[in-house]
């Protein structure tokens, strides 16, 4: 005797296979979406970390520049008390007696 499936059992099998296929596809799509969201969050976090590092580097550079400028100002103030060197061309020879020789 042949086993025959009733129309209801066939419908049930069709619905069951359809639901399983849809559920599997939805699961795969959700996995893709969750992975994409995770990757986007990771990338945004890395960008934020880079921004913080850039900001901190800029602060350190600004502070170092201010210290360098203060050192230059301190050096300029210290140099103001010391007279500038006199150029060689500005020196006038002192009148000195010429050495006496026997030829005179």
C-alpha positions, 0 to 999 in steps of 0.5 A: 500500500502506498503512503499518501500524504493528505493535503493538510500534511502537505500544507504543513510541510510547505509551511514548515520548510518555508518558516525554516528557510525564512528563519535561516535567512533572517538569522544570516542577515541578522548576523551580517547586520550585527557584525556590521554594527560591531565593525562600525562601532569599533571603527568609530572608537578607533577614530575617537581614540585617534582624535584624543591622541591628536588633541593631547599631542597638540596640547603638549606641543603648545605647552612645549612651544610656550616653554621655549618662548619663555626660555627665549624671553629669559635669554633675551633679558639676560643678554640685555645686561651684557654689552654687545661686542664691539666690532673690530672696524670700530676700534681706533688705534691708540697713539703709541710712540713708535719704537726708536731704532739706531737708524734715527 
